[in-house]
Amino acid sequence: MKSELYRDSDERSRYEVFDYWRSHEDFEDCRQERQQEIERFRLLFLDGLIEREAFLGGFYEDGPDESGLVLR
C-alpha cells in the first residue's frame, strides 16, 4: 500500500489523498483491518477538521486483478 498527499496550490487549505494497493483483495483486507481507525478518523469531522470527503473512483492501472473486478 502507498499513500500520496497533495496540497492544492490555488486553495492552500485543500488537500487530496491518493491511496494505492496491489490488488482489490489487498484493499478489502486493509479496510477490514483498519475499520476502527477509519471510524475514529471520521470523528474528526465533528471538530471541523475535514469539510468534505468524497470517493472519486477506482481503477486498475495494469488491468483488473484476479477477481476481475473493475471499478468506474
HTML snippet that shows the backbone in 3Dmol.js (N, CA, C, O; Angstrom):
<script src="https://3Dmol.org/build/3Dmol-min.js"></script>
<div id="view" style="width:600px;height:400px;position:relative"></div>
<script>
const pdb = `
ATOM      1  N   MET A   1       0.845  -1.179   0.000  1.00  0.00           N
ATOM      2  CA  MET A   1       0.000   0.000   0.000  1.00  0.00           C
ATOM      3  C   MET A   1       0.887   1.239   0.000  1.00  0.00           C
ATOM      4  O   MET A   1       1.969   1.263   0.586  1.00  0.00           O
ATOM      5  N   LYS A   2       0.394   2.246  -0.669  1.00  0.00           N
ATOM      6  CA  LYS A   2       1.104   3.521  -0.738  1.00  0.00           C
ATOM      7  C   LYS A   2       0.072   4.640  -0.707  1.00  0.00           C
ATOM      8  O   LYS A   2      -1.003   4.510  -1.293  1.00  0.00           O
ATOM      9  N   SER A   3       0.392   5.740  -0.028  1.00  0.00           N
ATOM     10  CA  SER A   3      -0.480   6.915   0.008  1.00  0.00           C
ATOM     11  C   SER A   3       0.326   8.138  -0.408  1.00  0.00           C
ATOM     12  O   SER A   3       1.516   8.252  -0.115  1.00  0.00           O
ATOM     13  N   GLU A   4      -0.353   9.048  -1.096  1.00  0.00           N
ATOM     14  CA  GLU A   4       0.260  10.307  -1.501  1.00  0.00           C
ATOM     15  C   GLU A   4      -0.662  11.440  -1.071  1.00  0.00           C
ATOM     16  O   GLU A   4      -1.882  11.346  -1.212  1.00  0.00           O
ATOM     17  N   LEU A   5      -0.069  12.516  -0.543  1.00  0.00           N
ATOM     18  CA  LEU A   5      -0.817  13.681  -0.090  1.00  0.00           C
ATOM     19  C   LEU A   5      -0.366  14.885  -0.898  1.00  0.00           C
ATOM     20  O   LEU A   5       0.828  15.160  -1.017  1.00  0.00           O
ATOM     21  N   TYR A   6      -1.347  15.606  -1.458  1.00  0.00           N
ATOM     22  CA  TYR A   6      -1.048  16.790  -2.257  1.00  0.00           C
ATOM     23  C   TYR A   6      -1.838  17.975  -1.718  1.00  0.00           C
ATOM     24  O   TYR A   6      -2.992  17.833  -1.312  1.00  0.00           O
ATOM     25  N   ARG A   7      -1.202  19.147  -1.719  1.00  0.00           N
ATOM     26  CA  ARG A   7      -1.886  20.377  -1.330  1.00  0.00           C
ATOM     27  C   ARG A   7      -2.208  21.152  -2.593  1.00  0.00           C
ATOM     28  O   ARG A   7      -1.356  21.304  -3.468  1.00  0.00           O
ATOM     29  N   ASP A   8      -3.427  21.639  -2.690  1.00  0.00           N
ATOM     30  CA  ASP A   8      -3.872  22.435  -3.828  1.00  0.00           C
ATOM     31  C   ASP A   8      -3.110  23.760  -3.825  1.00  0.00           C
ATOM     32  O   ASP A   8      -3.118  24.477  -2.824  1.00  0.00           O
ATOM     33  N   SER A   9      -2.459  24.086  -4.925  1.00  0.00           N
ATOM     34  CA  SER A   9      -1.651  25.311  -4.979  1.00  0.00           C
ATOM     35  C   SER A   9      -2.504  26.580  -5.012  1.00  0.00           C
ATOM     36  O   SER A   9      -2.044  27.640  -4.588  1.00  0.00           O
ATOM     37  N   ASP A  10      -3.743  26.484  -5.511  1.00  0.00           N
ATOM     38  CA  ASP A  10      -4.608  27.663  -5.569  1.00  0.00           C
ATOM     39  C   ASP A  10      -5.360  27.887  -4.256  1.00  0.00           C
ATOM     40  O   ASP A  10      -5.579  29.025  -3.842  1.00  0.00           O
ATOM     41  N   GLU A  11      -5.743  26.809  -3.622  1.00  0.00           N
ATOM     42  CA  GLU A  11      -6.505  26.901  -2.370  1.00  0.00           C
ATOM     43  C   GLU A  11      -5.734  26.122  -1.308  1.00  0.00           C
ATOM     44  O   GLU A  11      -5.922  24.912  -1.176  1.00  0.00           O
ATOM     45  N   ARG A  12      -4.887  26.782  -0.564  1.00  0.00           N
ATOM     46  CA  ARG A  12      -3.921  26.144   0.317  1.00  0.00           C
ATOM     47  C   ARG A  12      -4.534  25.329   1.456  1.00  0.00           C
ATOM     48  O   ARG A  12      -3.835  24.520   2.065  1.00  0.00           O
ATOM     49  N   SER A  13      -5.791  25.513   1.752  1.00  0.00           N
ATOM     50  CA  SER A  13      -6.416  24.728   2.816  1.00  0.00           C
ATOM     51  C   SER A  13      -7.033  23.435   2.272  1.00  0.00           C
ATOM     52  O   SER A  13      -7.670  22.696   3.022  1.00  0.00           O
ATOM     53  N   ARG A  14      -6.852  23.155   0.982  1.00  0.00           N
ATOM     54  CA  ARG A  14      -7.437  21.956   0.384  1.00  0.00           C
ATOM     55  C   ARG A  14      -6.334  20.952   0.056  1.00  0.00           C
ATOM     56  O   ARG A  14      -5.316  21.294  -0.547  1.00  0.00           O
ATOM     57  N   TYR A  15      -6.560  19.719   0.464  1.00  0.00           N
ATOM     58  CA  TYR A  15      -5.610  18.645   0.237  1.00  0.00           C
ATOM     59  C   TYR A  15      -6.311  17.486  -0.467  1.00  0.00           C
ATOM     60  O   TYR A  15      -7.523  17.316  -0.342  1.00  0.00           O
ATOM     61  N   GLU A  16      -5.548  16.703  -1.197  1.00  0.00           N
ATOM     62  CA  GLU A  16      -6.046  15.481  -1.833  1.00  0.00           C
ATOM     63  C   GLU A  16      -5.148  14.333  -1.412  1.00  0.00           C
ATOM     64  O   GLU A  16      -3.926  14.474  -1.350  1.00  0.00           O
ATOM     65  N   VAL A  17      -5.765  13.192  -1.122  1.00  0.00           N
ATOM     66  CA  VAL A  17      -5.026  11.997  -0.737  1.00  0.00           C
ATOM     67  C   VAL A  17      -5.329  10.912  -1.756  1.00  0.00           C
ATOM     68  O   VAL A  17      -6.488  10.668  -2.094  1.00  0.00           O
ATOM     69  N   PHE A  18      -4.282  10.266  -2.241  1.00  0.00           N
ATOM     70  CA  PHE A  18      -4.419   9.154  -3.174  1.00  0.00           C
ATOM     71  C   PHE A  18      -3.832   7.915  -2.506  1.00  0.00           C
ATOM     72  O   PHE A  18      -2.688   7.932  -2.052  1.00  0.00           O
ATOM     73  N   ASP A  19      -4.620   6.837  -2.449  1.00  0.00           N
ATOM     74  CA  ASP A  19      -4.169   5.573  -1.874  1.00  0.00           C
ATOM     75  C   ASP A  19      -4.061   4.537  -2.974  1.00  0.00           C
ATOM     76  O   ASP A  19      -4.889   4.493  -3.884  1.00  0.00           O
ATOM     77  N   TYR A  20      -3.024   3.695  -2.883  1.00  0.00           N
ATOM     78  CA  TYR A  20      -2.768   2.665  -3.889  1.00  0.00           C
ATOM     79  C   TYR A  20      -2.585   1.307  -3.209  1.00  0.00           C
ATOM     80  O   TYR A  20      -1.938   1.211  -2.167  1.00  0.00           O
ATOM     81  N   TRP A  21      -3.159   0.262  -3.803  1.00  0.00           N
ATOM     82  CA  TRP A  21      -2.977  -1.111  -3.355  1.00  0.00           C
ATOM     83  C   TRP A  21      -2.570  -1.965  -4.537  1.00  0.00           C
ATOM     84  O   TRP A  21      -2.789  -1.585  -5.687  1.00  0.00           O
ATOM     85  N   ARG A  22      -1.980  -3.114  -4.262  1.00  0.00           N
ATOM     86  CA  ARG A  22      -1.568  -4.018  -5.334  1.00  0.00           C
ATOM     87  C   ARG A  22      -2.742  -4.742  -5.963  1.00  0.00           C
ATOM     88  O   ARG A  22      -2.703  -5.086  -7.144  1.00  0.00           O
ATOM     89  N   SER A  23      -3.791  -4.978  -5.179  1.00  0.00           N
ATOM     90  CA  SER A  23      -4.959  -5.686  -5.707  1.00  0.00           C
ATOM     91  C   SER A  23      -6.205  -5.229  -4.959  1.00  0.00           C
ATOM     92  O   SER A  23      -6.121  -4.589  -3.911  1.00  0.00           O
ATOM     93  N   HIS A  24      -7.350  -5.568  -5.514  1.00  0.00           N
ATOM     94  CA  HIS A  24      -8.609  -5.249  -4.856  1.00  0.00           C
ATOM     95  C   HIS A  24      -8.709  -6.007  -3.532  1.00  0.00           C
ATOM     96  O   HIS A  24      -9.232  -5.483  -2.548  1.00  0.00           O
ATOM     97  N   GLU A  25      -8.213  -7.228  -3.514  1.00  0.00           N
ATOM     98  CA  GLU A  25      -8.221  -8.032  -2.287  1.00  0.00           C
ATOM     99  C   GLU A  25      -7.397  -7.350  -1.186  1.00  0.00           C
ATOM    100  O   GLU A  25      -7.822  -7.323  -0.031  1.00  0.00           O
ATOM    101  N   ASP A  26      -6.231  -6.801  -1.528  1.00  0.00           N
ATOM    102  CA  ASP A  26      -5.415  -6.071  -0.554  1.00  0.00           C
ATOM    103  C   ASP A  26      -6.164  -4.860  -0.014  1.00  0.00           C
ATOM    104  O   ASP A  26      -6.079  -4.557   1.176  1.00  0.00           O
ATOM    105  N   PHE A  27      -6.896  -4.167  -0.879  1.00  0.00           N
ATOM    106  CA  PHE A  27      -7.709  -3.026  -0.460  1.00  0.00           C
ATOM    107  C   PHE A  27      -8.753  -3.456   0.560  1.00  0.00           C
ATOM    108  O   PHE A  27      -8.890  -2.828   1.610  1.00  0.00           O
ATOM    109  N   GLU A  28      -9.487  -4.518   0.263  1.00  0.00           N
ATOM    110  CA  GLU A  28     -10.534  -5.006   1.169  1.00  0.00           C
ATOM    111  C   GLU A  28      -9.942  -5.473   2.494  1.00  0.00           C
ATOM    112  O   GLU A  28     -10.511  -5.202   3.551  1.00  0.00           O
ATOM    113  N   ASP A  29      -8.806  -6.173   2.453  1.00  0.00           N
ATOM    114  CA  ASP A  29      -8.140  -6.619   3.685  1.00  0.00           C
ATOM    115  C   ASP A  29      -7.744  -5.429   4.549  1.00  0.00           C
ATOM    116  O   ASP A  29      -7.969  -5.430   5.759  1.00  0.00           O
ATOM    117  N   CYS A  30      -7.161  -4.426   3.933  1.00  0.00           N
ATOM    118  CA  CYS A  30      -6.736  -3.224   4.648  1.00  0.00           C
ATOM    119  C   CYS A  30      -7.936  -2.525   5.270  1.00  0.00           C
ATOM    120  O   CYS A  30      -7.886  -2.100   6.424  1.00  0.00           O
ATOM    121  N   ARG A  31      -8.993  -2.410   4.515  1.00  0.00           N
ATOM    122  CA  ARG A  31     -10.195  -1.733   5.012  1.00  0.00           C
ATOM    123  C   ARG A  31     -10.780  -2.461   6.212  1.00  0.00           C
ATOM    124  O   ARG A  31     -11.194  -1.822   7.180  1.00  0.00           O
ATOM    125  N   GLN A  32     -10.822  -3.793   6.165  1.00  0.00           N
ATOM    126  CA  GLN A  32     -11.353  -4.560   7.296  1.00  0.00           C
ATOM    127  C   GLN A  32     -10.444  -4.454   8.516  1.00  0.00           C
ATOM    128  O   GLN A  32     -10.931  -4.295   9.635  1.00  0.00           O
ATOM    129  N   GLU A  33      -9.138  -4.540   8.314  1.00  0.00           N
ATOM    130  CA  GLU A  33      -8.193  -4.483   9.424  1.00  0.00           C
ATOM    131  C   GLU A  33      -8.196  -3.113  10.109  1.00  0.00           C
ATOM    132  O   GLU A  33      -7.969  -3.024  11.315  1.00  0.00           O
ATOM    133  N   ARG A  34      -8.448  -2.063   9.356  1.00  0.00           N
ATOM    134  CA  ARG A  34      -8.331  -0.705   9.898  1.00  0.00           C
ATOM    135  C   ARG A  34      -9.666   0.002  10.077  1.00  0.00           C
ATOM    136  O   ARG A  34      -9.707   1.225  10.210  1.00  0.00           O
ATOM    137  N   GLN A  35     -10.754  -0.754  10.082  1.00  0.00           N
ATOM    138  CA  GLN A  35     -12.081  -0.151  10.165  1.00  0.00           C
ATOM    139  C   GLN A  35     -12.238   0.729  11.403  1.00  0.00           C
ATOM    140  O   GLN A  35     -12.801   1.819  11.305  1.00  0.00           O
ATOM    141  N   GLN A  36     -11.754   0.286  12.568  1.00  0.00           N
ATOM    142  CA  GLN A  36     -11.882   1.098  13.774  1.00  0.00           C
ATOM    143  C   GLN A  36     -11.079   2.389  13.663  1.00  0.00           C
ATOM    144  O   GLN A  36     -11.545   3.444  14.093  1.00  0.00           O
ATOM    145  N   GLU A  37      -9.888   2.318  13.097  1.00  0.00           N
ATOM    146  CA  GLU A  37      -9.073   3.515  12.913  1.00  0.00           C
ATOM    147  C   GLU A  37      -9.761   4.484  11.951  1.00  0.00           C
ATOM    148  O   GLU A  37      -9.741   5.698  12.157  1.00  0.00           O
ATOM    149  N   ILE A  38     -10.366   3.936  10.905  1.00  0.00           N
ATOM    150  CA  ILE A  38     -11.079   4.771   9.932  1.00  0.00           C
ATOM    151  C   ILE A  38     -12.233   5.499  10.614  1.00  0.00           C
ATOM    152  O   ILE A  38     -12.440   6.691  10.384  1.00  0.00           O
ATOM    153  N   GLU A  39     -12.981   4.789  11.448  1.00  0.00           N
ATOM    154  CA  GLU A  39     -14.111   5.413  12.144  1.00  0.00           C
ATOM    155  C   GLU A  39     -13.638   6.487  13.117  1.00  0.00           C
ATOM    156  O   GLU A  39     -14.282   7.530  13.223  1.00  0.00           O
ATOM    157  N   ARG A  40     -12.543   6.268  13.826  1.00  0.00           N
ATOM    158  CA  ARG A  40     -12.001   7.289  14.724  1.00  0.00           C
ATOM    159  C   ARG A  40     -11.571   8.521  13.932  1.00  0.00           C
ATOM    160  O   ARG A  40     -11.780   9.653  14.368  1.00  0.00           O
ATOM    161  N   PHE A  41     -10.979   8.295  12.784  1.00  0.00           N
ATOM    162  CA  PHE A  41     -10.575   9.413  11.929  1.00  0.00           C
ATOM    163  C   PHE A  41     -11.789  10.217  11.478  1.00  0.00           C
ATOM    164  O   PHE A  41     -11.749  11.447  11.445  1.00  0.00           O
ATOM    165  N   ARG A  42     -12.862   9.522  11.133  1.00  0.00           N
ATOM    166  CA  ARG A  42     -14.072  10.217  10.677  1.00  0.00           C
ATOM    167  C   ARG A  42     -14.694  11.066  11.771  1.00  0.00           C
ATOM    168  O   ARG A  42     -15.408  12.022  11.469  1.00  0.00           O
ATOM    169  N   LEU A  43     -14.443  10.742  13.041  1.00  0.00           N
ATOM    170  CA  LEU A  43     -14.948  11.567  14.142  1.00  0.00           C
ATOM    171  C   LEU A  43     -14.356  12.970  14.100  1.00  0.00           C
ATOM    172  O   LEU A  43     -14.912  13.900  14.685  1.00  0.00           O
ATOM    173  N   LEU A  44     -13.224  13.126  13.404  1.00  0.00           N
ATOM    174  CA  LEU A  44     -12.626  14.454  13.261  1.00  0.00           C
ATOM    175  C   LEU A  44     -13.521  15.397  12.470  1.00  0.00           C
ATOM    176  O   LEU A  44     -13.356  16.615  12.533  1.00  0.00           O
ATOM    177  N   PHE A  45     -14.464  14.839  11.730  1.00  0.00           N
ATOM    178  CA  PHE A  45     -15.433  15.687  11.023  1.00  0.00           C
ATOM    179  C   PHE A  45     -16.149  16.598  12.011  1.00  0.00           C
ATOM    180  O   PHE A  45     -16.427  17.759  11.711  1.00  0.00           O
ATOM    181  N   LEU A  46     -16.444  16.062  13.194  1.00  0.00           N
ATOM    182  CA  LEU A  46     -17.179  16.828  14.196  1.00  0.00           C
ATOM    183  C   LEU A  46     -16.401  18.045  14.661  1.00  0.00           C
ATOM    184  O   LEU A  46     -16.999  19.042  15.067  1.00  0.00           O
ATOM    185  N   ASP A  47     -15.092  17.981  14.610  1.00  0.00           N
ATOM    186  CA  ASP A  47     -14.253  19.092  15.037  1.00  0.00           C
ATOM    187  C   ASP A  47     -14.023  20.099  13.921  1.00  0.00           C
ATOM    188  O   ASP A  47     -13.351  21.108  14.138  1.00  0.00           O
ATOM    189  N   GLY A  48     -14.565  19.852  12.732  1.00  0.00           N
ATOM    190  CA  GLY A  48     -14.411  20.780  11.632  1.00  0.00           C
ATOM    191  C   GLY A  48     -13.080  20.683  10.909  1.00  0.00           C
ATOM    192  O   GLY A  48     -12.758  21.535  10.080  1.00  0.00           O
ATOM    193  N   LEU A  49     -12.299  19.643  11.219  1.00  0.00           N
ATOM    194  CA  LEU A  49     -11.023  19.486  10.547  1.00  0.00           C
ATOM    195  C   LEU A  49     -11.214  19.158   9.066  1.00  0.00           C
ATOM    196  O   LEU A  49     -10.468  19.643   8.216  1.00  0.00           O
ATOM    197  N   ILE A  50     -12.199  18.347   8.771  1.00  0.00           N
ATOM    198  CA  ILE A  50     -12.455  17.927   7.396  1.00  0.00           C
ATOM    199  C   ILE A  50     -13.836  18.437   6.989  1.00  0.00           C
ATOM    200  O   ILE A  50     -14.839  18.141   7.638  1.00  0.00           O
ATOM    201  N   GLU A  51     -13.867  19.199   5.919  1.00  0.00           N
ATOM    202  CA  GLU A  51     -15.147  19.719   5.438  1.00  0.00           C
ATOM    203  C   GLU A  51     -15.924  18.685   4.642  1.00  0.00           C
ATOM    204  O   GLU A  51     -17.143  18.568   4.772  1.00  0.00           O
ATOM    205  N   ARG A  52     -15.195  17.930   3.810  1.00  0.00           N
ATOM    206  CA  ARG A  52     -15.881  17.007   2.905  1.00  0.00           C
ATOM    207  C   ARG A  52     -14.941  15.872   2.548  1.00  0.00           C
ATOM    208  O   ARG A  52     -13.739  16.071   2.374  1.00  0.00           O
ATOM    209  N   GLU A  53     -15.503  14.686   2.444  1.00  0.00           N
ATOM    210  CA  GLU A  53     -14.764  13.521   1.979  1.00  0.00           C
ATOM    211  C   GLU A  53     -15.532  12.931   0.806  1.00  0.00           C
ATOM    212  O   GLU A  53     -16.748  12.756   0.886  1.00  0.00           O
ATOM    213  N   ALA A  54     -14.835  12.625  -0.280  1.00  0.00           N
ATOM    214  CA  ALA A  54     -15.515  12.097  -1.460  1.00  0.00           C
ATOM    215  C   ALA A  54     -14.674  11.006  -2.106  1.00  0.00           C
ATOM    216  O   ALA A  54     -13.474  11.177  -2.320  1.00  0.00           O
ATOM    217  N   PHE A  55     -15.308   9.896  -2.410  1.00  0.00           N
ATOM    218  CA  PHE A  55     -14.663   8.834  -3.177  1.00  0.00           C
ATOM    219  C   PHE A  55     -14.790   9.221  -4.642  1.00  0.00           C
ATOM    220  O   PHE A  55     -15.896   9.316  -5.172  1.00  0.00           O
ATOM    221  N   LEU A  56     -13.658   9.442  -5.292  1.00  0.00           N
ATOM    222  CA  LEU A  56     -13.687   9.923  -6.673  1.00  0.00           C
ATOM    223  C   LEU A  56     -13.744   8.802  -7.694  1.00  0.00           C
ATOM    224  O   LEU A  56     -14.140   9.025  -8.838  1.00  0.00           O
ATOM    225  N   GLY A  57     -13.357   7.612  -7.301  1.00  0.00           N
ATOM    226  CA  GLY A  57     -13.429   6.494  -8.222  1.00  0.00           C
ATOM    227  C   GLY A  57     -12.289   5.523  -7.986  1.00  0.00           C
ATOM    228  O   GLY A  57     -11.405   5.771  -7.166  1.00  0.00           O
ATOM    229  N   GLY A  58     -12.316   4.440  -8.697  1.00  0.00           N
ATOM    230  CA  GLY A  58     -11.263   3.455  -8.595  1.00  0.00           C
ATOM    231  C   GLY A  58     -10.981   2.861  -9.956  1.00  0.00           C
ATOM    232  O   GLY A  58     -11.869   2.764 -10.803  1.00  0.00           O
ATOM    233  N   PHE A  59      -9.742   2.465 -10.156  1.00  0.00           N
ATOM    234  CA  PHE A  59      -9.376   1.849 -11.422  1.00  0.00           C
ATOM    235  C   PHE A  59      -8.114   1.031 -11.232  1.00  0.00           C
ATOM    236  O   PHE A  59      -7.413   1.169 -10.229  1.00  0.00           O
ATOM    237  N   TYR A  60      -7.836   0.192 -12.190  1.00  0.00           N
ATOM    238  CA  TYR A  60      -6.622  -0.612 -12.186  1.00  0.00           C
ATOM    239  C   TYR A  60      -5.696  -0.092 -13.273  1.00  0.00           C
ATOM    240  O   TYR A  60      -6.088   0.000 -14.436  1.00  0.00           O
ATOM    241  N   GLU A  61      -4.480   0.243 -12.900  1.00  0.00           N
ATOM    242  CA  GLU A  61      -3.536   0.770 -13.881  1.00  0.00           C
ATOM    243  C   GLU A  61      -3.110  -0.283 -14.892  1.00  0.00           C
ATOM    244  O   GLU A  61      -2.930   0.028 -16.070  1.00  0.00           O
ATOM    245  N   ASP A  62      -2.948  -1.524 -14.450  1.00  0.00           N
ATOM    246  CA  ASP A  62      -2.473  -2.600 -15.320  1.00  0.00           C
ATOM    247  C   ASP A  62      -3.578  -3.591 -15.649  1.00  0.00           C
ATOM    248  O   ASP A  62      -3.285  -4.735 -15.998  1.00  0.00           O
ATOM    249  N   GLY A  63      -4.825  -3.194 -15.549  1.00  0.00           N
ATOM    250  CA  GLY A  63      -5.930  -4.098 -15.799  1.00  0.00           C
ATOM    251  C   GLY A  63      -6.431  -4.685 -14.493  1.00  0.00           C
ATOM    252  O   GLY A  63      -5.821  -4.474 -13.444  1.00  0.00           O
ATOM    253  N   PRO A  64      -7.528  -5.416 -14.542  1.00  0.00           N
ATOM    254  CA  PRO A  64      -8.126  -5.973 -13.324  1.00  0.00           C
ATOM    255  C   PRO A  64      -7.231  -7.033 -12.678  1.00  0.00           C
ATOM    256  O   PRO A  64      -6.437  -7.692 -13.350  1.00  0.00           O
ATOM    257  N   ASP A  65      -7.378  -7.179 -11.365  1.00  0.00           N
ATOM    258  CA  ASP A  65      -6.640  -8.229 -10.664  1.00  0.00           C
ATOM    259  C   ASP A  65      -7.348  -9.567 -10.855  1.00  0.00           C
ATOM    260  O   ASP A  65      -8.228  -9.702 -11.705  1.00  0.00           O
ATOM    261  N   GLU A  66      -6.954 -10.549 -10.056  1.00  0.00           N
ATOM    262  CA  GLU A  66      -7.502 -11.900 -10.206  1.00  0.00           C
ATOM    263  C   GLU A  66      -9.020 -11.952 -10.072  1.00  0.00           C
ATOM    264  O   GLU A  66      -9.660 -12.829 -10.653  1.00  0.00           O
ATOM    265  N   SER A  67      -9.613 -11.014  -9.304  1.00  0.00           N
ATOM    266  CA  SER A  67     -11.048 -11.035  -9.090  1.00  0.00           C
ATOM    267  C   SER A  67     -11.810 -10.615 -10.343  1.00  0.00           C
ATOM    268  O   SER A  67     -13.000 -10.906 -10.459  1.00  0.00           O
ATOM    269  N   GLY A  68     -11.152  -9.938 -11.282  1.00  0.00           N
ATOM    270  CA  GLY A  68     -11.827  -9.464 -12.474  1.00  0.00           C
ATOM    271  C   GLY A  68     -12.640  -8.216 -12.268  1.00  0.00           C
ATOM    272  O   GLY A  68     -13.267  -7.724 -13.206  1.00  0.00           O
ATOM    273  N   LEU A  69     -12.645  -7.684 -11.039  1.00  0.00           N
ATOM    274  CA  LEU A  69     -13.456  -6.515 -10.713  1.00  0.00           C
ATOM    275  C   LEU A  69     -12.781  -5.241 -11.191  1.00  0.00           C
ATOM    276  O   LEU A  69     -11.604  -5.008 -10.914  1.00  0.00           O
ATOM    277  N   VAL A  70     -13.527  -4.428 -11.903  1.00  0.00           N
ATOM    278  CA  VAL A  70     -13.024  -3.118 -12.336  1.00  0.00           C
ATOM    279  C   VAL A  70     -14.021  -2.080 -11.837  1.00  0.00           C
ATOM    280  O   VAL A  70     -15.212  -2.180 -12.129  1.00  0.00           O
ATOM    281  N   LEU A  71     -13.548  -1.076 -11.084  1.00  0.00           N
ATOM    282  CA  LEU A  71     -14.399  -0.005 -10.570  1.00  0.00           C
ATOM    283  C   LEU A  71     -14.345   1.180 -11.502  1.00  0.00           C
ATOM    284  O   LEU A  71     -13.276   1.526 -12.004  1.00  0.00           O
ATOM    285  N   ARG A  72     -15.485   1.811 -11.742  1.00  0.00           N
ATOM    286  CA  ARG A  72     -15.523   3.003 -12.598  1.00  0.00           C
ATOM    287  C   ARG A  72     -16.330   4.070 -11.945  1.00  0.00           C
ATOM    288  O   ARG A  72     -16.486   5.155 -12.504  1.00  0.00           O
TER     289      ARG A  72
END
`;
const viewer = $3Dmol.createViewer("view");
viewer.addModel(pdb, "pdb");
viewer.setStyle({}, {cartoon: {color: "spectrum"}});
viewer.zoomTo();
viewer.render();
</script>
